[in-house]
Amino acid sequence: MIYIQKEIGFWNVEEVLPISYKTGTTIKEYEQGAYLLLSADQVAFHEAHPDASPIECWNMEIPSSPEPEPVPEPDALAIARQEKLQEIADQDEFSNKFFVSVTQGGVEVANQELWIDKDLRNSLYSITLPALQSDGETKTKLWTTGTPPQSIEVPISWAMEKLPLLEIYAKRTYDRRASNEAATYAATTVEEIHAIDVKADYPHFLTFELNLDLGV
C-alpha cells in the first residue's frame, strides 16, 4: 500500500500505519502533515503516471499544460515595405558613380569610374581646390572607386567646372530615392508596394571628358 505525505511524498508500506502516525482522509489534513492512504485506483494512477505529484495522484488528474499562445505571423505589408526600402537603398547606392573618359589624339585611352560624396564635394569646391589654386597648384588628383583605387590627375579648373554638375546629379538621385521611400510608406497594400519601380526615372550616369591634348 502507498501513503502520500507532504514532506516525504510517496511512502510504500507493508501494513496500515498504526495510530501513532497522524493519518487523514482529506487534502486539508495532508497539508497539515497527515498521511493519506491511496486507494487501489489512485495507486494504479500513480503507476501509470510515475512523474505525477502526490496531489495529482490523489485527484487522479494531471492538469493540462496551457496551450502556447500562437505566434503572430509577420505582417505581409510590413515585410514588403522593408524589402522595398532595401531595394531603394541598393538602387541609390548603385547610382553613386560617374565616369571620366580620358582621351588623347581623339581616341579614348581610359574610362574610369569614380565617386565623390557630398562632404568631399563641398570641401573640394569651397575650400580645398581654391586653396590649392591660391598656392600655385594647377592640378589635383581624383581617385577611382576600384580596388585598389587609381589616381587621375586633372586640372583644378576642370574639377571646379564638373563639381557643380555632379552636385546636380546627386540632388536628382536623392530626390528619386526620397520619392520612392515616400511612396513605399504611403502604400496601403502589398500590391502597391510591389508596383514601385525603384529603377525608373533615375538620371543617366555622368561621363566627363578629360582631353589630355588640351590639358582640360
PyRosetta script that sets phi, psi and omega in degrees:
from pyrosetta import init, pose_from_sequence

init()
pose = pose_from_sequence("MIYIQKEIGFWNVEEVLPISYKTGTTIKEYEQGAYLLLSADQVAFHEAHPDASPIECWNMEIPSSPEPEPVPEPDALAIARQEKLQEIADQDEFSNKFFVSVTQGGVEVANQELWIDKDLRNSLYSITLPALQSDGETKTKLWTTGTPPQSIEVPISWAMEKLPLLEIYAKRTYDRRASNEAATYAATTVEEIHAIDVKADYPHFLTFELNLDLGV")
pose.set_psi(1, 157.5)
pose.set_omega(1, -174.7)
pose.set_phi(2, -127.2)
pose.set_psi(2, 131.2)
pose.set_omega(2, 171.8)
pose.set_phi(3, -107.3)
pose.set_psi(3, 155.4)
pose.set_omega(3, 168.8)
pose.set_phi(4, -117.0)
pose.set_psi(4, 144.6)
pose.set_omega(4, 178.5)
pose.set_phi(5, -146.6)
pose.set_psi(5, 141.9)
pose.set_omega(5, -170.7)
pose.set_phi(6, -56.1)
pose.set_psi(6, -39.3)
pose.set_omega(6, -175.1)
pose.set_phi(7, -84.7)
pose.set_psi(7, -37.1)
pose.set_omega(7, -173.8)
pose.set_phi(8, -102.8)
pose.set_psi(8, -10.7)
pose.set_omega(8, -179.6)
pose.set_phi(9, 81.1)
pose.set_psi(9, -115.5)
pose.set_omega(9, -179.3)
pose.set_phi(10, -98.3)
pose.set_psi(10, 143.9)
pose.set_omega(10, 179.3)
pose.set_phi(11, -140.6)
pose.set_psi(11, 113.4)
pose.set_omega(11, 176.7)
pose.set_phi(12, -83.0)
pose.set_psi(12, 129.0)
pose.set_omega(12, 179.2)
pose.set_phi(13, -133.9)
pose.set_psi(13, 159.1)
pose.set_omega(13, 179.5)
pose.set_phi(14, -82.6)
pose.set_psi(14, -34.1)
pose.set_omega(14, -175.3)
pose.set_phi(15, -133.4)
pose.set_psi(15, 165.6)
pose.set_omega(15, 176.2)
pose.set_phi(16, -60.0)
pose.set_psi(16, 138.7)
pose.set_omega(16, -178.5)
pose.set_phi(17, -64.9)
pose.set_psi(17, 140.6)
pose.set_omega(17, 178.9)
pose.set_phi(18, -69.7)
pose.set_psi(18, 169.4)
pose.set_omega(18, -175.3)
pose.set_phi(19, -67.2)
pose.set_psi(19, -13.0)
pose.set_omega(19, 177.7)
pose.set_phi(20, -69.0)
pose.set_psi(20, -16.5)
pose.set_omega(20, 176.8)
pose.set_phi(21, -92.1)
pose.set_psi(21, 145.3)
pose.set_omega(21, 176.4)
pose.set_phi(22, -81.2)
pose.set_psi(22, 107.5)
pose.set_omega(22, 179.0)
pose.set_phi(23, -112.9)
pose.set_psi(23, 165.9)
pose.set_omega(23, 179.4)
pose.set_phi(24, -158.7)
pose.set_psi(24, -175.7)
pose.set_omega(24, -177.8)
pose.set_phi(25, -134.4)
pose.set_psi(25, 4.9)
pose.set_omega(25, -177.3)
pose.set_phi(26, -130.5)
pose.set_psi(26, 158.2)
pose.set_omega(26, 177.6)
pose.set_phi(27, -64.0)
pose.set_psi(27, -32.6)
pose.set_omega(27, 178.0)
pose.set_phi(28, -60.9)
pose.set_psi(28, -42.9)
pose.set_omega(28, 178.1)
pose.set_phi(29, -67.0)
pose.set_psi(29, -37.0)
pose.set_omega(29, 176.7)
pose.set_phi(30, -59.1)
pose.set_psi(30, -43.6)
pose.set_omega(30, 180.0)
pose.set_phi(31, -64.8)
pose.set_psi(31, -24.2)
pose.set_omega(31, 178.7)
pose.set_phi(32, -90.4)
pose.set_psi(32, 6.6)
pose.set_omega(32, 175.1)
pose.set_phi(33, 101.7)
pose.set_psi(33, 4.0)
pose.set_omega(33, -178.0)
pose.set_phi(34, -76.4)
pose.set_psi(34, 157.8)
pose.set_omega(34, 174.1)
pose.set_phi(35, -91.3)
pose.set_psi(35, 132.0)
pose.set_omega(35, 177.0)
pose.set_phi(36, -113.2)
pose.set_psi(36, 129.8)
pose.set_omega(36, 179.4)
pose.set_phi(37, -84.0)
pose.set_psi(37, 125.9)
pose.set_omega(37, 178.9)
pose.set_phi(38, -76.4)
pose.set_psi(38, 141.4)
pose.set_omega(38, 174.5)
pose.set_phi(39, -75.6)
pose.set_psi(39, 173.0)
pose.set_omega(39, 179.0)
pose.set_phi(40, -60.1)
pose.set_psi(40, -40.5)
pose.set_omega(40, 179.4)
pose.set_phi(41, -66.0)
pose.set_psi(41, -39.9)
pose.set_omega(41, 179.8)
pose.set_phi(42, -67.3)
pose.set_psi(42, -36.8)
pose.set_omega(42, 175.9)
pose.set_phi(43, -64.2)
pose.set_psi(43, -42.9)
pose.set_omega(43, 178.8)
pose.set_phi(44, -62.3)
pose.set_psi(44, -38.7)
pose.set_omega(44, 178.2)
pose.set_phi(45, -64.2)
pose.set_psi(45, -42.0)
pose.set_omega(45, 178.8)
pose.set_phi(46, -61.3)
pose.set_psi(46, -41.5)
pose.set_omega(46, 179.9)
pose.set_phi(47, -68.8)
pose.set_psi(47, -33.9)
pose.set_omega(47, 179.5)
pose.set_phi(48, -77.2)
pose.set_psi(48, -23.5)
pose.set_omega(48, -178.4)
pose.set_phi(49, -131.2)
pose.set_psi(49, 74.1)
pose.set_omega(49, -175.4)
pose.set_phi(50, -61.8)
pose.set_psi(50, -20.2)
pose.set_omega(50, -179.9)
pose.set_phi(51, -90.8)
pose.set_psi(51, -3.5)
pose.set_omega(51, -178.3)
pose.set_phi(52, -70.7)
pose.set_psi(52, 148.3)
pose.set_omega(52, 179.4)
pose.set_phi(53, -76.7)
pose.set_psi(53, 165.2)
pose.set_omega(53, 176.9)
pose.set_phi(54, -55.6)
pose.set_psi(54, -42.7)
pose.set_omega(54, 179.8)
pose.set_phi(55, -64.8)
pose.set_psi(55, -40.4)
pose.set_omega(55, 179.1)
pose.set_phi(56, -64.1)
pose.set_psi(56, -38.4)
pose.set_omega(56, 177.5)
pose.set_phi(57, -68.6)
pose.set_psi(57, -39.6)
pose.set_omega(57, 177.7)
pose.set_phi(58, -60.2)
pose.set_psi(58, -45.0)
pose.set_omega(58, -179.8)
pose.set_phi(59, -82.8)
pose.set_psi(59, -10.2)
pose.set_omega(59, -176.7)
pose.set_phi(60, 51.5)
pose.set_psi(60, 47.1)
pose.set_omega(60, -178.7)
pose.set_phi(61, -155.9)
pose.set_psi(61, 130.1)
pose.set_omega(61, 175.1)
pose.set_phi(62, -106.2)
pose.set_psi(62, 117.1)
pose.set_omega(62, -179.2)
pose.set_phi(63, -57.7)
pose.set_psi(63, 135.7)
pose.set_omega(63, 179.0)
pose.set_phi(64, -72.1)
pose.set_psi(64, 142.1)
pose.set_omega(64, 178.1)
pose.set_phi(65, -68.5)
pose.set_psi(65, 138.9)
pose.set_omega(65, 177.8)
pose.set_phi(66, -62.1)
pose.set_psi(66, 137.1)
pose.set_omega(66, -180.0)
pose.set_phi(67, -67.9)
pose.set_psi(67, 135.2)
pose.set_omega(67, 179.7)
pose.set_phi(68, -61.3)
pose.set_psi(68, 142.0)
pose.set_omega(68, 177.8)
pose.set_phi(69, -65.6)
pose.set_psi(69, 136.1)
pose.set_omega(69, -179.5)
pose.set_phi(70, -62.5)
pose.set_psi(70, 137.0)
pose.set_omega(70, 177.8)
pose.set_phi(71, -82.0)
pose.set_psi(71, 120.1)
pose.set_omega(71, -178.0)
pose.set_phi(72, -62.2)
pose.set_psi(72, 138.2)
pose.set_omega(72, 177.2)
pose.set_phi(73, -70.6)
pose.set_psi(73, 146.6)
pose.set_omega(73, 179.1)
pose.set_phi(74, -55.8)
pose.set_psi(74, 140.8)
pose.set_omega(74, -179.7)
pose.set_phi(75, -66.6)
pose.set_psi(75, 122.9)
pose.set_omega(75, -176.0)
pose.set_phi(76, -60.9)
pose.set_psi(76, -38.2)
pose.set_omega(76, -179.6)
pose.set_phi(77, -66.2)
pose.set_psi(77, -41.8)
pose.set_omega(77, 179.5)
pose.set_phi(78, -64.7)
pose.set_psi(78, -39.8)
pose.set_omega(78, 178.6)
pose.set_phi(79, -64.1)
pose.set_psi(79, -46.2)
pose.set_omega(79, 180.0)
pose.set_phi(80, -61.9)
pose.set_psi(80, -38.5)
pose.set_omega(80, -179.9)
pose.set_phi(81, -65.4)
pose.set_psi(81, -44.5)
pose.set_omega(81, -179.7)
pose.set_phi(82, -63.9)
pose.set_psi(82, -40.5)
pose.set_omega(82, 178.8)
pose.set_phi(83, -64.5)
pose.set_psi(83, -40.7)
pose.set_omega(83, 180.0)
pose.set_phi(84, -67.4)
pose.set_psi(84, -39.4)
pose.set_omega(84, 178.2)
pose.set_phi(85, -62.1)
pose.set_psi(85, -35.6)
pose.set_omega(85, 176.9)
pose.set_phi(86, -68.4)
pose.set_psi(86, -39.4)
pose.set_omega(86, 175.3)
pose.set_phi(87, -59.2)
pose.set_psi(87, -42.7)
pose.set_omega(87, -179.2)
pose.set_phi(88, -63.3)
pose.set_psi(88, -44.5)
pose.set_omega(88, 179.8)
pose.set_phi(89, -63.5)
pose.set_psi(89, -41.1)
pose.set_omega(89, 179.8)
pose.set_phi(90, -64.4)
pose.set_psi(90, -42.0)
pose.set_omega(90, -179.8)
pose.set_phi(91, -66.1)
pose.set_psi(91, -39.5)
pose.set_omega(91, 179.4)
pose.set_phi(92, -65.7)
pose.set_psi(92, -39.6)
pose.set_omega(92, 176.9)
pose.set_phi(93, -62.8)
pose.set_psi(93, -38.9)
pose.set_omega(93, 178.7)
pose.set_phi(94, -63.6)
pose.set_psi(94, -29.5)
pose.set_omega(94, -177.4)
pose.set_phi(95, -76.0)
pose.set_psi(95, -11.7)
pose.set_omega(95, -175.6)
pose.set_phi(96, -80.1)
pose.set_psi(96, 74.9)
pose.set_omega(96, 177.2)
pose.set_phi(97, -163.9)
pose.set_psi(97, 154.9)
pose.set_omega(97, 167.8)
pose.set_phi(98, -146.2)
pose.set_psi(98, 171.1)
pose.set_omega(98, -174.1)
pose.set_phi(99, -125.8)
pose.set_psi(99, 148.1)
pose.set_omega(99, 173.2)
pose.set_phi(100, -118.2)
pose.set_psi(100, 117.0)
pose.set_omega(100, 177.4)
pose.set_phi(101, -93.9)
pose.set_psi(101, 111.8)
pose.set_omega(101, -178.1)
pose.set_phi(102, -92.5)
pose.set_psi(102, 121.3)
pose.set_omega(102, -177.6)
pose.set_phi(103, -120.2)
pose.set_psi(103, 151.9)
pose.set_omega(103, 176.0)
pose.set_phi(104, -153.1)
pose.set_psi(104, 129.9)
pose.set_omega(104, -177.5)
pose.set_phi(105, 61.9)
pose.set_psi(105, 31.7)
pose.set_omega(105, 179.7)
pose.set_phi(106, 76.4)
pose.set_psi(106, 5.7)
pose.set_omega(106, -177.8)
pose.set_phi(107, -118.8)
pose.set_psi(107, 138.0)
pose.set_omega(107, 176.4)
pose.set_phi(108, -74.9)
pose.set_psi(108, 120.7)
pose.set_omega(108, -179.1)
pose.set_phi(109, -102.6)
pose.set_psi(109, -13.0)
pose.set_omega(109, 177.8)
pose.set_phi(110, -163.3)
pose.set_psi(110, 150.5)
pose.set_omega(110, 174.4)
pose.set_phi(111, -138.0)
pose.set_psi(111, 109.7)
pose.set_omega(111, -170.9)
pose.set_phi(112, -112.0)
pose.set_psi(112, 141.7)
pose.set_omega(112, 176.3)
pose.set_phi(113, -94.6)
pose.set_psi(113, 132.3)
pose.set_omega(113, -179.9)
pose.set_phi(114, -137.1)
pose.set_psi(114, 167.6)
pose.set_omega(114, 168.2)
pose.set_phi(115, -153.8)
pose.set_psi(115, 143.9)
pose.set_omega(115, 176.2)
pose.set_phi(116, -130.1)
pose.set_psi(116, 118.2)
pose.set_omega(116, -176.8)
pose.set_phi(117, -75.1)
pose.set_psi(117, 173.0)
pose.set_omega(117, -171.9)
pose.set_phi(118, -57.7)
pose.set_psi(118, -47.2)
pose.set_omega(118, -177.4)
pose.set_phi(119, -62.1)
pose.set_psi(119, -42.2)
pose.set_omega(119, -179.4)
pose.set_phi(120, -70.6)
pose.set_psi(120, -36.9)
pose.set_omega(120, 177.1)
pose.set_phi(121, -58.6)
pose.set_psi(121, -48.2)
pose.set_omega(121, -178.8)
pose.set_phi(122, -62.9)
pose.set_psi(122, -41.4)
pose.set_omega(122, -179.2)
pose.set_phi(123, -65.9)
pose.set_psi(123, -45.3)
pose.set_omega(123, -180.0)
pose.set_phi(124, -60.5)
pose.set_psi(124, -48.0)
pose.set_omega(124, -172.0)
pose.set_phi(125, -71.5)
pose.set_psi(125, -39.8)
pose.set_omega(125, -172.0)
pose.set_phi(126, -94.7)
pose.set_psi(126, -24.0)
pose.set_omega(126, -174.3)
pose.set_phi(127, -126.7)
pose.set_psi(127, -59.0)
pose.set_omega(127, -167.1)
pose.set_phi(128, -65.8)
pose.set_psi(128, -53.4)
pose.set_omega(128, -175.9)
pose.set_phi(129, -66.3)
pose.set_psi(129, -43.7)
pose.set_omega(129, 174.6)
pose.set_phi(130, -59.9)
pose.set_psi(130, -36.6)
pose.set_omega(130, 179.0)
pose.set_phi(131, -66.1)
pose.set_psi(131, -40.7)
pose.set_omega(131, 177.7)
pose.set_phi(132, -63.1)
pose.set_psi(132, -41.7)
pose.set_omega(132, 178.1)
pose.set_phi(133, -62.2)
pose.set_psi(133, -41.8)
pose.set_omega(133, 179.8)
pose.set_phi(134, -64.6)
pose.set_psi(134, -25.7)
pose.set_omega(134, 179.5)
pose.set_phi(135, -88.8)
pose.set_psi(135, 6.4)
pose.set_omega(135, 176.6)
pose.set_phi(136, 92.2)
pose.set_psi(136, 0.6)
pose.set_omega(136, 179.5)
pose.set_phi(137, -77.1)
pose.set_psi(137, 145.4)
pose.set_omega(137, 177.3)
pose.set_phi(138, -116.1)
pose.set_psi(138, -14.7)
pose.set_omega(138, -178.2)
pose.set_phi(139, -131.7)
pose.set_psi(139, 159.5)
pose.set_omega(139, 176.3)
pose.set_phi(140, -144.2)
pose.set_psi(140, 170.8)
pose.set_omega(140, -179.1)
pose.set_phi(141, -108.3)
pose.set_psi(141, 137.9)
pose.set_omega(141, 167.8)
pose.set_phi(142, -113.7)
pose.set_psi(142, 157.4)
pose.set_omega(142, -173.9)
pose.set_phi(143, -122.8)
pose.set_psi(143, 138.4)
pose.set_omega(143, -179.7)
pose.set_phi(144, -73.9)
pose.set_psi(144, 166.7)
pose.set_omega(144, -179.2)
pose.set_phi(145, -89.5)
pose.set_psi(145, -5.0)
pose.set_omega(145, -177.2)
pose.set_phi(146, -72.8)
pose.set_psi(146, 174.4)
pose.set_omega(146, 176.9)
pose.set_phi(147, -121.4)
pose.set_psi(147, 118.7)
pose.set_omega(147, -4.4)
pose.set_phi(148, -75.6)
pose.set_psi(148, 155.1)
pose.set_omega(148, 178.7)
pose.set_phi(149, -66.9)
pose.set_psi(149, 150.0)
pose.set_omega(149, 177.1)
pose.set_phi(150, -118.7)
pose.set_psi(150, 147.1)
pose.set_omega(150, -179.1)
pose.set_phi(151, -91.2)
pose.set_psi(151, 146.2)
pose.set_omega(151, 172.5)
pose.set_phi(152, -123.5)
pose.set_psi(152, 121.2)
pose.set_omega(152, 178.7)
pose.set_phi(153, -85.3)
pose.set_psi(153, 123.3)
pose.set_omega(153, -177.2)
pose.set_phi(154, -129.0)
pose.set_psi(154, 151.0)
pose.set_omega(154, 174.4)
pose.set_phi(155, -63.7)
pose.set_psi(155, 141.2)
pose.set_omega(155, 179.5)
pose.set_phi(156, -61.1)
pose.set_psi(156, -38.9)
pose.set_omega(156, 179.3)
pose.set_phi(157, -62.4)
pose.set_psi(157, -37.3)
pose.set_omega(157, 177.0)
pose.set_phi(158, -63.4)
pose.set_psi(158, -46.2)
pose.set_omega(158, 179.8)
pose.set_phi(159, -63.4)
pose.set_psi(159, -40.9)
pose.set_omega(159, -179.9)
pose.set_phi(160, -64.7)
pose.set_psi(160, -30.8)
pose.set_omega(160, 178.5)
pose.set_phi(161, -74.6)
pose.set_psi(161, -36.8)
pose.set_omega(161, -174.7)
pose.set_phi(162, -83.2)
pose.set_psi(162, -30.7)
pose.set_omega(162, -175.1)
pose.set_phi(163, -57.7)
pose.set_psi(163, -42.2)
pose.set_omega(163, 176.9)
pose.set_phi(164, -62.1)
pose.set_psi(164, -35.0)
pose.set_omega(164, 178.1)
pose.set_phi(165, -66.3)
pose.set_psi(165, -38.5)
pose.set_omega(165, 178.0)
pose.set_phi(166, -67.2)
pose.set_psi(166, -35.3)
pose.set_omega(166, 179.0)
pose.set_phi(167, -64.8)
pose.set_psi(167, -39.8)
pose.set_omega(167, 178.1)
pose.set_phi(168, -64.2)
pose.set_psi(168, -44.1)
pose.set_omega(168, 178.0)
pose.set_phi(169, -59.1)
pose.set_psi(169, -45.8)
pose.set_omega(169, -178.8)
pose.set_phi(170, -63.7)
pose.set_psi(170, -37.0)
pose.set_omega(170, 178.2)
pose.set_phi(171, -65.3)
pose.set_psi(171, -39.3)
pose.set_omega(171, -179.7)
pose.set_phi(172, -69.2)
pose.set_psi(172, -38.3)
pose.set_omega(172, 177.3)
pose.set_phi(173, -68.9)
pose.set_psi(173, -34.7)
pose.set_omega(173, 176.3)
pose.set_phi(174, -63.8)
pose.set_psi(174, -42.2)
pose.set_omega(174, 178.9)
pose.set_phi(175, -61.2)
pose.set_psi(175, -39.6)
pose.set_omega(175, 179.4)
pose.set_phi(176, -65.3)
pose.set_psi(176, -43.8)
pose.set_omega(176, 179.2)
pose.set_phi(177, -61.6)
pose.set_psi(177, -48.4)
pose.set_omega(177, -178.4)
pose.set_phi(178, -62.6)
pose.set_psi(178, -39.8)
pose.set_omega(178, 179.5)
pose.set_phi(179, -63.9)
pose.set_psi(179, -43.2)
pose.set_omega(179, 179.0)
pose.set_phi(180, -66.0)
pose.set_psi(180, -38.9)
pose.set_omega(180, 178.5)
pose.set_phi(181, -65.4)
pose.set_psi(181, -41.7)
pose.set_omega(181, 179.0)
pose.set_phi(182, -61.5)
pose.set_psi(182, -42.6)
pose.set_omega(182, 179.4)
pose.set_phi(183, -65.1)
pose.set_psi(183, -36.2)
pose.set_omega(183, 179.9)
pose.set_phi(184, -66.3)
pose.set_psi(184, -43.1)
pose.set_omega(184, 179.0)
pose.set_phi(185, -70.0)
pose.set_psi(185, -30.7)
pose.set_omega(185, -178.6)
pose.set_phi(186, -78.7)
pose.set_psi(186, -20.6)
pose.set_omega(186, -177.7)
pose.set_phi(187, -63.3)
pose.set_psi(187, 141.5)
pose.set_omega(187, -178.8)
pose.set_phi(188, -113.0)
pose.set_psi(188, -2.4)
pose.set_omega(188, 177.5)
pose.set_phi(189, -136.1)
pose.set_psi(189, 157.7)
pose.set_omega(189, 176.9)
pose.set_phi(190, -61.8)
pose.set_psi(190, -38.0)
pose.set_omega(190, -179.2)
pose.set_phi(191, -61.6)
pose.set_psi(191, -41.7)
pose.set_omega(191, 179.5)
pose.set_phi(192, -63.3)
pose.set_psi(192, -39.3)
pose.set_omega(192, 179.7)
pose.set_phi(193, -66.3)
pose.set_psi(193, -44.9)
pose.set_omega(193, -179.4)
pose.set_phi(194, -62.9)
pose.set_psi(194, -26.9)
pose.set_omega(194, -177.3)
pose.set_phi(195, -76.0)
pose.set_psi(195, -11.8)
pose.set_omega(195, -179.3)
pose.set_phi(196, -75.1)
pose.set_psi(196, 118.1)
pose.set_omega(196, -179.9)
pose.set_phi(197, -92.8)
pose.set_psi(197, 104.5)
pose.set_omega(197, -174.3)
pose.set_phi(198, -71.7)
pose.set_psi(198, -15.1)
pose.set_omega(198, -178.7)
pose.set_phi(199, -92.0)
pose.set_psi(199, -14.5)
pose.set_omega(199, -173.9)
pose.set_phi(200, -70.2)
pose.set_psi(200, 141.8)
pose.set_omega(200, 170.6)
pose.set_phi(201, 69.0)
pose.set_psi(201, 11.7)
pose.set_omega(201, 173.6)
pose.set_phi(202, -71.1)
pose.set_psi(202, 140.3)
pose.set_omega(202, 178.3)
pose.set_phi(203, -65.7)
pose.set_psi(203, 152.1)
pose.set_omega(203, 178.2)
pose.set_phi(204, -67.0)
pose.set_psi(204, 148.9)
pose.set_omega(204, 176.3)
pose.set_phi(205, -58.8)
pose.set_psi(205, 143.4)
pose.set_omega(205, 177.0)
pose.set_phi(206, -84.2)
pose.set_psi(206, 139.9)
pose.set_omega(206, 172.4)
pose.set_phi(207, -125.8)
pose.set_psi(207, 119.4)
pose.set_omega(207, -179.5)
pose.set_phi(208, -103.9)
pose.set_psi(208, 132.9)
pose.set_omega(208, 179.4)
pose.set_phi(209, -88.8)
pose.set_psi(209, 132.0)
pose.set_omega(209, 174.9)
pose.set_phi(210, -115.7)
pose.set_psi(210, 102.0)
pose.set_omega(210, -177.1)
pose.set_phi(211, -88.7)
pose.set_psi(211, 107.5)
pose.set_omega(211, -177.3)
pose.set_phi(212, -66.6)
pose.set_psi(212, -26.5)
pose.set_omega(212, -179.7)
pose.set_phi(213, -67.8)
pose.set_psi(213, -33.7)
pose.set_omega(213, -179.1)
pose.set_phi(214, -93.0)
pose.set_psi(214, -17.4)
pose.set_omega(214, -176.4)
pose.set_phi(215, 73.3)
pose.set_psi(215, 16.5)
pose.set_omega(215, -179.7)
pose.set_phi(216, -137.7)
pose.dump_pdb("model.pdb")
